[in-house]
Amino acid sequence: MKKILSILLSFGLVIGFSFATTDNVEAKTKVKKYSNCKALNKDYKGGVARSSKVKNKGGKTKYKPYVSKALYDANKSKDRDKDSIACER
């Protein structure tokens, strides 16, 4: 009886853990892809940087970019000067 109970408990934990990690993965993958820089700059005035260590190659900017690897990767095509900051202003 103890053996069956421990097997059922283990099975329940495995199933519960797999549902918990699936919800986490789905939440992380929902990143907004913008159609152009004007739309992106409405939400993020300074644009989006891939990491906090990147430097702007395009000259002086007015605003500091928001740092998010996932958001940058989704909008990578908006980075014209390839400095890892999309739509900087």
Secondary structure, DSSP 8 states (H G I E B T S, - for coil): -HHHHHHHHHHHHHHHHHHHHHHHHHHHH-----SSHHHHHHH-TT-EESSTT----S---SS--EE-HHHHHHTGGG-TT-SSEET--
